[in-house]
Amino acid sequence: MNKLMSFFGVIALTLVMASCSKDEECNCGIIVSDGITGDCSWLDIRNDCTNNTKRFCFDEYTWTNNYVGDNFCVTNETQW
């Protein structure tokens, strides 16, 4: 009986852990590069969920205060 309870305990714990990952923020990632092109101050950000990299243009304040290697969340994107 103890083995059966342990088995169900492991299954329940696995289900709880799997459900937590679904709540992960998929609009966040790591800044991998930055630059200025024309009127665009950009940050290339690698998404934590998909591992895709996308370039975003930001205002000068945002661009100046965030650095390569920083975590960054893009509020107007859900996932890329």
C-alpha positions as CSV (number, residue, x, y, z in Angstrom):
1,M,0.0,0.0,0.0
2,N,2.9,2.4,0.8
3,K,4.3,1.9,-2.7
4,L,1.0,2.7,-4.3
5,M,0.6,5.9,-2.2
6,S,4.2,6.9,-3.2
7,F,3.4,6.3,-6.8
8,F,0.3,8.5,-6.7
9,G,2.2,11.1,-4.8
10,V,4.9,11.3,-7.6
11,I,2.2,11.5,-10.2
12,A,0.4,14.3,-8.4
13,L,3.7,16.2,-7.9
14,T,4.5,15.8,-11.6
15,L,1.1,17.2,-12.6
16,V,1.4,20.2,-10.3
17,M,4.9,21.0,-11.7
18,A,3.7,20.7,-15.3
19,S,0.8,23.0,-14.6
20,C,3.1,25.7,-13.2
21,S,5.1,25.9,-16.4
22,K,2.0,26.9,-18.4
23,D,1.8,30.1,-16.4
24,E,5.2,31.2,-17.5
25,E,5.5,34.7,-19.0
26,C,6.1,34.2,-22.7
27,N,6.7,37.8,-23.5
28,C,10.0,37.9,-21.7
29,G,13.6,37.1,-22.6
30,I,17.2,38.0,-22.6
31,I,18.6,41.0,-24.5
32,V,21.2,39.5,-26.9
33,S,22.2,42.7,-28.7
34,D,21.3,46.4,-29.1
35,G,21.9,49.2,-31.5
36,I,20.6,52.3,-33.3
37,T,19.5,52.2,-37.0
38,G,18.1,55.4,-38.4
39,D,15.3,56.5,-36.0
40,C,15.1,53.1,-34.2
41,S,16.9,52.3,-30.9
42,W,16.6,48.6,-30.9
43,L,17.0,45.6,-28.6
44,D,17.2,42.0,-29.9
45,I,15.5,39.8,-27.3
46,R,15.6,36.0,-27.2
47,N,12.2,34.7,-25.9
48,D,12.4,32.5,-22.8
49,C,9.6,30.2,-24.0
50,T,10.3,29.8,-27.8
51,N,14.1,30.7,-27.9
52,N,13.3,32.9,-30.9
53,T,15.0,36.2,-31.3
54,K,13.1,39.4,-32.4
55,R,14.2,43.0,-32.8
56,F,12.1,45.7,-31.0
57,C,12.4,49.5,-31.3
58,F,12.2,51.4,-28.1
59,D,12.3,55.0,-26.9
60,E,15.7,56.4,-25.9
61,Y,15.0,56.1,-22.2
62,T,14.2,52.4,-22.4
63,W,17.1,51.7,-24.7
64,T,19.6,53.5,-22.6
65,N,18.6,51.8,-19.3
66,N,18.6,48.2,-20.5
67,Y,21.7,46.2,-21.4
68,V,22.8,43.0,-23.2
69,G,22.4,40.1,-20.8
70,D,19.5,41.7,-18.9
71,N,16.1,40.1,-18.6
72,F,13.4,42.2,-20.4
73,C,9.6,41.8,-20.9
74,V,7.9,43.3,-23.9
75,T,4.5,44.5,-22.7
76,N,2.8,44.8,-26.0
77,E,3.8,41.3,-27.3
78,T,2.4,38.0,-26.1
79,Q,4.9,35.6,-27.6
80,W,7.2,35.6,-30.6
